Amino acid sequence: MIFIKNQSLKSYNTFGLTYYAENFAEFNSKKELCEILHNNEDPLLILGGGSNILLTTNFKGTVLKNNILGIKKINDTNDNVIVKVGAGVVWHDFVLWCIKNNLSGVENLSLIPGSVGAAPMQNIGAYGVEIKSVFEKLDAINIANKTEESFNNNECNFKYRSSIFKEELKGKYIITHVYFKLSKKHLYNISYGDIQDELEKMEVKKLSLKSISDAIINIRSNKLPNPNKIGNSGSFFKNPIINQKKFDNLKTYYPDIIGYKTSNDKMKIAAGWMIEKAGYKGYRKGDAGVYNKQALVLINHGNASGQEILNLAKEIQNKIYIKFKIKLEPEVNII
């Protein structure tokens, strides 16, 4: 196993931040991962696609890049297929594989950056779908004792943009494979956001997995910056959930408030709408900024440091709390 000393992480994080890892290694299998763990006593940072982290300093320890690949059908019934996917597979590549194989369930999650292994950690979601709706189980290596364990849907304790791996078990396991239960019957979900409008623009006459995926790709491409051109991690903040009474009160002051009902007495507010209302859309401080097409996205104009982006995030959080009395929580992991 080859360890690289003082490895630049600029190409391994979508913010394009220039920080270094004291040690760096890539693993392509569970066996290689266990070999690394048996010979390592340093603090660990596991990278997939590097799309959901904000580095603020050099990492004093070992950064591991998960390159476990493979997509395999392991159970096929009349209605559903269980698919085993390597944690290092690019998430959007997996979505395209599902569409090519006529399997429904993840088409609304098209073009989300990152790896398959990060999907259950974050309980990624978009356009009315969360990963927990198609998640079957995952395999992970316990870092402490180097043994493999499996976690089913309930055991992952999925929450909005979170799971047990971001809370109680944070930093204690490394996900190697994820299993999804996909449907052979196409259950289209086009009720959320701008999907219907985009499908009309595309002049789609008959719905398909591909047409929905294409519509979402168009929407995301128009709203979100390409990290290969502008450093970013997608949505920086979670959309906060508040009670109906507070939402109704805000609506008296802001009739155009954007919110979605999550239960009988809970509403999810669009964090991007609040940030825009606070005057931060297109805002820039040095090379740290807020994207001018989607205020939920913080960007690196070129030479921002992670700390400068974090300082901007904290400034926005403070302004939102003063204006709306709502606390914004980061969706990204801050290192």
N, C-alpha and C positions, 0 to 999 in steps of 0.2 A: 504494500500500500504506500503510495507516494504522498507525502505531506509537503506542501509548498509553504515556505516561510514568507511572512510579510506580503501576502497576496492582496492586490488591489481588488476592492469589491464594487468598483464603479459599474462594471458590466453585469453585475449580479443583483442590482437593485434598480427598479424602474424609475426612481427619482434621479438616477445618474449621479449619486453622491460619491465623492472620492474619499472613502475611508478604507482602512486596511485591516486584514485579519492576521493575527499573530501566527496562526497555523490554518491551513486550508486543505481540504481533501474532498474528493467526490466518491460516492459509492453507487454501484450499479446492481446490487443484490443485498438480500438480508444477510448473507454470509459475510460479504465485505463490510457491511455496517457493524456487525457483531465483532469482527476483527478489530475495527477501529476503536470501538467502545472498550474492548478488553485492554487496549494499549494506550488509553487516553485518560488522564486525570484532570484535564483542564475544563473550564466552563465551556459549554457547547452552545452554538447557534445553528439551527437547521434552516437551510434555504431550499425553497422550491423554485418558484418563478421570481421571487424577490419583489412581488408586486404589492405586497401588503405590509411593508415595513418602512419605517423612517429611521435611518441610521443617524446618530448624533455624535458618534465618536468612533475611534478605532476599537476593534474588538480584541480584548486581551483574553485569548482562549483559542478554541478550535471552531472554525466554521465548516460545516458539512453541507455539501450540495447533493440533494437527493436526485439521482438519475435512474431510479427503478422504473422501467418501462413495461409495456405489454398491455393488451386489451384482449380478454378471453371470455367467451360465453361458457358458463359452467352449469347452467340449468335452464332448460328451454321447455316451456309448457305452451298450451294453446293460447293463453292470454298474455303471459309475461316471460321475460328473459332476465336471469341474474347474470350480471357481467362483472368480472374481476378486473380491476384496472390498477396498474402500477402508479404509485404516488408521484412519480416523477414525470408522468405524462402531462403535456400541456393541456389545460382544461378545455380550451376551444377546439383543439384537435380531437378530444374525446367527444365533444358535442357533434362535430362534423361526422365522426365515425357513427354515432347513433343515428343521425339523419340518413346517412348512406345505407345503414342497415335497417331503415324503416322502423326505428324504435323511438317511442314517444316518452317524454318526461323531462328532458333537459333543454329542449329547443329554445325556451324563453331565457335560458342562461347563456346564450350565445355571446361570444366576444368578451366574456369576463376574463380579465388577465389572471395569470397565476397557474398553479399546478393542481392536479387532482388531489394530492395529499392535503393541500390547504383548504379544499372545499368544505369538508366536514368540520375542520377546526373553526372556520369562520361561519359555518352554516350559511354559505353564500346564497344570495337571493337577488332576483330582479324581475320586474314586470309580473308580479303576482305569484311567483314560484320561489320556494326555498329548497335547498338541497335535501332537507330532512324528509321531504315528500317522496323522494325516490331512493333514499338511503336504506340499505339493508344491514350492512355491518362493515367493520374495518379491522385490519390486522395491524398491530403496532408492537414495537420492541420496547420493553421496559428498560430504561437506561440504567437503573440501579442494579438489576440482577441479570440483564442481557437475555431475558426470556421473551418469547412471543405471546401476546395476549390478543383476544378479540373483543370488540365492543359492539353490541347491537344498537339499534336506534334508541331505545329507552336509556341504555347505559351511557350514551353520549350526552344526555341532558341538553338537547338542543334548545337554544333560545335565539332571540333576534340577534343575528350576526355574532353568535357566540356558541360555545359548547363547553363540555367539561375540560377540553384540552386548552381552552383559553382561561379557565378559572381554576378549579381544584387541582387538576392534573397538569397545569401549565409547566412545560419544561421537563416533564417526567417520562414522556413517551415520544417515540419517533414513528410516525405512520408509514407503513410500507405498501399496503394495498387497500383499496376501497372497493366495496361491492355495491352495485346499484340494481334496483329492481325496476326495469323499464317495461313499458307496455307496448304490445303489438297493436292495440286499439288506440287510435289517435284521439286524445282528449285535449282538444285545442283550448288554450286559455288566451283570449285576446281582449279581455275586459279592462286591462290595466294600462294606464298611461296613454301613449300616443300610437299604440299598435294598430288600432282600426284605421286611424287617419293615414298612417303610413301604407297600409295595405291598399287603401283606396288610391293613394298616389301611385302605387305600383301597378294599379289596375288588375289586381288579383281577382280572378273570377271564381276560383276554386281553392279553398284552403288546403295547405299541405304543411308538413313539418319544415320543408325547405323555405316556403314562402314566409312563414312566421319567423324563422331564423333570419332570413334575408332582411325582413322588415326591422327586426331588432338590431341587426348589424348596422343598418342604415341610420337608425335613431341614435345608437351609441356613437357611431362614427361622426355624426353631426354635432353631438353634444359634448363628447369627451375627447381630450387631446391624445394623439398617438404618442406613447411613451418613448418611441424611437426618435421622435422629433422634439417633444417637450417633456421633461422629466415630471412624472406624477405617479400617484398610486391609486388612481381612480377616486372613488368617494372617500374623502378623508374622515368625515364624521358620520355617525349613525343618525338616522331619522328618529328624533325623540318621540316617545309615546307618553301622552298625557291623558288625564281624565276628561270626560265629555264636558263637564261643567267649566273647566278651565278653557277648553277649546271654544265653547260658546261665548265665554267672556272675551277671549281674544278676537273672535269674529265680529263683535260689536265695534272694536277699534280698527280691525283689518278685515273688511268684508271679502277681500280677495285671498284670504289665507288658504293655503293648500293643505288638505288633510285627508286621511283615509281611515275608515273605521276598522279597528282590529278586533273589537268585541263590543258587547252592548254598551259599555261605559268607557271605552278607551279609543283614542284617536292617535294616529301616527301623523306627525307634522313633517312636511318637507323641510329638512334642514337647509337645503339650498335656497328655498324661498326666504327663510329668516335671514340668512347671510346676505342675500341680495337686498332685502329690506333695510338691513343695517348699513348698506352702502359699500359692501366689500367686493361686489362682482367686478372683476377686472382690476382690482386693487393690486398695487405692487409696492413692496418695500425692499429696495435693493434688487436682488435677483429672486427673492421669494415672493410669490404672488398668488392671486386667486384667478382661476380661469375665467375669461370674459364671456364664455358661452354657457358655463355651468358653475355656479358659485360654490357647489359642494366639493369642487376639486381644487386642491392646492397644488401649485406648480413650481418647478425650478426653471427659471428663465435661462440658466446656464451655469452660474457659478455660486449659487446659494449654498450655504452649509446646512446640514441637518438641523443645527441649533437655530438658525435663522428661520427655517420653515416652522419649527416647533414654537418659536416665539410668536410668529404670526398666528399660528393656531390658537395659542393661549390668548392672544389679543382678541381674536374673533370670539372665543368662548366667553371672555369677560364682557364684551359688548353685547352679545346675545342675551346673557343673563341679566344685564342691566335693562335691556330693552323689553325682553319678553318674560323674564324670571324663569327661564328654562335653561338647564345645564346640557350643553352639547358634549357628547362623549366621542372620542376618536374611534374610528373603525380600524385604523392601521395600528400595528404593533410598533411601539416606540422603543428603540434599542439604545 
